[in-house]
Structure formats: C-alpha cells, structure tokens
Amino acid sequence: MKKPTPPKKPPSAQLHFAEKPKDPAQPKTRAASPKAPSRKPRKKKNQASPQKILLLTGLEIASLAISAVTGIVALLGFAANRFSGTRFFTNLLPFTLGVLGLIVAITLLLTGWLRLRRWLQTKSRLLPPAIALMIALTVGVVTIQGHFTWAFGHFRTLVGGKEEASRVTLAHQVFATYRRSDPKQLQQLINR
C-alpha cells in the first residue's frame, strides 16, 4: 500500500539545519522558482531630440501668436469702426465691454487649446504644431480676402492718435482735389 505523500513546499520554505555553509569562493546561484512569469521587454518610445521638440514648440507658438494678433487687430478694428464717437453709453462703454469680451474669449480659447493639445499629443507629437499651422494659414487666407485691410485701417486710426488723424485728413484732401479737377487739365499736367 502506498502512503499519501505530503505536498511539496517551495525550496525557500525547506530549511535544513544540517546543510553546510557554501564556500564564498563559489558563485552564488539563485534557486529556480516555480514557473515565474516571464516579463516582456518594454518597447521604448521614440524619444525626440531636444532640437526637434524645440522646433515643433516654436512653430506652434509662432502660428498661434500670428493667429491671435491678426484676430485681435481685426476685432479691435471692427469695434473701433462700430463704436466710434465720444458718448459714454453709446460709444465708449460698448467698446470697453467689447475689449473685456475679447480678453475673456482669448482666455477661454487658450484654455481649450491647452486641453486639446494634451489630447493631441497622446496621438502624435506632430499634431499640435500641424493644427496650429493650419489655423494660422486659414487666418492668413481670410486676411488676404480684403476685409482685414478695412479693419486694419480702423485699428490704425484707433491706435495712431493725432498722427494718424492728420495723415487721414491729408489723404482725403488730396483725393478730393483730384476728384474735383478736370480730366483734361490733369492730362495736360501729366504731359508737361
């Protein structure tokens, strides 16, 4: 008849006092553990060089700055035209509230961009600068359409002060002189 065998204890649990101490000159070997799970080597992410990161960040910041400056100039130009005058409630207060609204809108847009940027960077490091560049190009195309020139003129009048007012007055006087003159006399003047 066979006797039931007791369950085996792991090697670390079997201590024998009669064992001889190992010679320190012999290399130490680790006891084999029962089927330890093998670890797969982790894949290293492609680490971008600091120059590449700096270049991409600079491109993103420059694109967003160009877009923001162009948008601010256009909005202030439109507001300067819409609310021009000296009355407090019909001109100055609405313009001031418009500037406050512009500051709040830029803050919200910047906060939204930072959140979107974090999400985009999980997809690819190239996405945030690429999207910022697309925004800057879109703003550039809208600027070329011609409405920006009109808004920029009003912005120059708003910021230029006395110098811009005198330049605009002189330009109007010159154009008025040419409009009132006779085309035949102008032709004679040009021929001389």
ZAMARGU-4260 file (C-alpha; in steps of 0.2 Angstrom, whole numbers, plus 5000, padded with zeros to 4 digits):
<rodrens>
0) 5000/5000/5000 | 5006/5017/4996 | 5006/5031/5008 | 5000/5048/5003 | 5014/5060/5000
5) 5014/5076/5009 | 5013/5092/4997 | 5030/5099/4992 | 5035/5115/5000 | 5044/5128/4989
10) 5063/5127/4991 | 5063/5143/5001 | 5052/5135/5014 | 5063/5120/5016 | 5076/5124/5029
15) 5089/5111/5034 | 5100/5114/5049 | 5112/5101/5043 | 5117/5110/5027 | 5134/5115/5025
20) 5138/5134/5023 | 5143/5137/5005 | 5160/5142/5001 | 5161/5161/4997 | 5173/5157/4983
25) 5159/5148/4974 | 5147/5158/4963 | 5130/5160/4970 | 5116/5153/4961 | 5098/5158/4963
30) 5086/5144/4967 | 5074/5141/4952 | 5057/5147/4957 | 5042/5138/4951 | 5037/5145/4934
35) 5040/5163/4937 | 5030/5173/4924 | 5042/5180/4911 | 5042/5199/4908 | 5042/5205/4891
40) 5054/5219/4887 | 5045/5236/4886 | 5046/5244/4870 | 5055/5261/4871 | 5045/5276/4864
45) 5054/5286/4851 | 5062/5299/4860 | 5063/5315/4850 | 5078/5326/4851 | 5078/5342/4861
50) 5080/5352/4845 | 5065/5344/4837 | 5054/5347/4852 | 5060/5365/4852 | 5057/5367/4834
55) 5039/5360/4835 | 5035/5370/4850 | 5042/5386/4842 | 5032/5383/4826 | 5016/5380/4837
60) 5019/5396/4847 | 5023/5406/4832 | 5007/5400/4822 | 4996/5403/4837 | 5003/5421/4840
65) 5001/5426/4822 | 4983/5420/4823 | 4980/5429/4839 | 4987/5445/4834 | 4978/5445/4817
70) 4962/5441/4826 | 4964/5455/4839 | 4969/5468/4826 | 4953/5463/4816 | 4941/5463/4831
75) 4948/5479/4838 | 4947/5487/4821 | 4929/5482/4818 | 4924/5488/4836 | 4933/5505/4833
80) 4923/5507/4817 | 4906/5502/4825 | 4908/5511/4842 | 4917/5527/4836 | 4912/5543/4844
85) 4913/5552/4861 | 4897/5547/4870 | 4899/5536/4885 | 4885/5524/4884 | 4883/5523/4865
90) 4902/5523/4861 | 4915/5521/4875 | 4906/5509/4886 | 4902/5496/4872 | 4919/5497/4866
95) 4926/5494/4883 | 4914/5479/4885 | 4920/5473/4869 | 4938/5473/4874 | 4933/5464/4890
100) 4924/5451/4880 | 4939/5449/4869 | 4950/5446/4884 | 4938/5433/4891 | 4936/5424/4874
105) 4955/5423/4871 | 4957/5416/4889 | 4944/5403/4885 | 4952/5399/4868 | 4969/5397/4876
110) 4962/5385/4890 | 4953/5375/4877 | 4969/5374/4866 | 4979/5368/4880 | 4967/5354/4884
115) 4966/5349/4866 | 4985/5350/4864 | 4986/5337/4878 | 4974/5325/4869 | 4983/5328/4853
120) 5000/5324/4860 | 4994/5307/4865 | 4990/5303/4847 | 5006/5311/4839 | 5019/5325/4843
125) 5016/5332/4826 | 4998/5336/4828 | 4998/5351/4839 | 5010/5361/4828 | 5002/5355/4812
130) 4984/5361/4818 | 4991/5377/4824 | 5000/5380/4807 | 4983/5376/4798 | 4974/5389/4809
135) 4987/5402/4805 | 4986/5398/4786 | 4967/5399/4787 | 4968/5416/4796 | 4981/5422/4783
140) 4969/5417/4769 | 4954/5426/4777 | 4966/5441/4779 | 4970/5442/4761 | 4952/5442/4756
145) 4951/5461/4759 | 4940/5463/4774 | 4956/5464/4785 | 4963/5479/4776 | 4947/5489/4781
150) 4948/5483/4799 | 4967/5487/4800 | 4963/5505/4794 | 4951/5507/4808 | 4963/5499/4820
155) 4977/5512/4814 | 4965/5526/4817 | 4961/5520/4834 | 4979/5517/4839 | 4988/5531/4829
160) 4980/5545/4838 | 4984/5563/4831 | 4997/5557/4818 | 4985/5545/4810 | 4971/5558/4810
165) 4982/5571/4802 | 4988/5558/4789 | 4970/5553/4785 | 4964/5571/4784 | 4978/5575/4771
170) 4975/5559/4761 | 4956/5564/4760 | 4961/5582/4754 | 4972/5575/4741 | 4959/5563/4734
175) 4946/5577/4735 | 4957/5588/4725 | 4959/5575/4711 | 4941/5571/4711 | 4936/5590/4708
180) 4949/5593/4695 | 4945/5592/4676 | 4952/5576/4667 | 4958/5587/4653 | 4968/5598/4664
185) 4975/5583/4673 | 4981/5575/4656 | 4989/5592/4652 | 4998/5591/4669 | 5004/5574/4666
190) 5010/5578/4648 | 5020/5593/4654
</rodrens>
